[in-house]
Amino acid sequence: MRIAVDAMGGDNAPREVVAGALLAAAEFADTELMLVGDEKAVQLELEQHAGDVPSNIAVEHAPQVMEMGDAPVEAVRGKRRSSVTVSARLVAKGEAEAMVSAGNTGATVAAATVLLKPLGGIKRSGIAVTFPTHIGSTTVIDVGANIHCRPIHLLQYSVMASIYCEQILDIDTPRVGLVNIGAESKKGNELVRETRRLLEEHPRINFVGYIEGYDIHNGVCDVAVCEGFVGNVILKIAEGMSTSLLADVEAAFRSAYPDRDSEYIEVLDRIRRRNDSAEYGGAPLLGVDGICIIGHGSSNARAVYNAIRVARGFGGQHVNKHIAEAI
């Protein structure tokens, strides 16, 4: 498998991207990684690592960088030689099977949508993020790709995320919940009420009704469906609360038991790893005709490695084929 990695995308690029790619190259000898970005900058980072560059790493020159403040669609059209645009073009031309980027999310979505094209029948693509819960996980779609949704978009998100859970997370007949401001059937705006009707009628979806924000971490459903504006707020609140809560717990333990940190630090580290976005690597953009994995802007080497791992798994399970058949 060949994966195009946006070497210039993210807060810590190209240093952490290159380091993560080297970790992945060492473990996945059957995968060729194409580091897409400014050739001099990428080569300089490769030279910082002892030993020869692995034979399954190549550099694809892309002199332009997509900045975080760039308007997505305009930047894709205006920066045709940016690292994220070139990465998407490599997949579109069949020269790579997947792309991974931790750069500007909007630009990554735009590049994938414009260059890879939507899967047959798909109206809008959606970013799926899997949250750990105390009894498993919940996959939220969409967390930012599309903030202006119609009911058909949320319906298709439900189908795509259900297939993703089946093929990647090994969940039989995933339970789908629709995010709302209450569980009662009359609650919510026109978008969620009309979407509920479609979900109840669809034979492919195991719909369990409306869910509220706290249900995402309570194991009520396997898939939580919402428009991108709501999903992105959920994602950022969850990340911030997780970091803050773990910091508070660690501070409380250190204050109460200053001489016994060896007894609890391992447990706290295990909890931290379970809730660390770096361990999950990246989120798939479902609905495009190709594999696009979007990483966190603050991705470190571990997160980049895991994003590459996710891309390999996505391709191996032929998720897009199953989505196209279902749609």
Secondary structure, 3 states (H helix, E strand, C coil): CEEEEECCCCCCCCHHHHHHHHHHHHHCCCCEEEEEECHHHHHHHHHCCCCCCCCCEEEEECCECCCCCCCHHHHHHHCCCEHHHHHHHHHHCCCCCEEEECCCHHHHHHHHHHHHCECCCCCCCEEEEEEEECCEEEEEECCCCCCCCCHHHHHHHHHHHHHHHHHHCCCCCCEEEEECCCCCCCCCCHHHHHHHHHHHHCCCCEEEEEECHHHHHCCCCCEEECCHHHHHHHHHHHHHHHHHHHHHHHHHHHHHCCCCHHHHHHHHHHHHHHCCHHHHCEEEEECECCEEEEECCCCCHHHHHHHHHHHHHHHHCCHHHHHHHHC
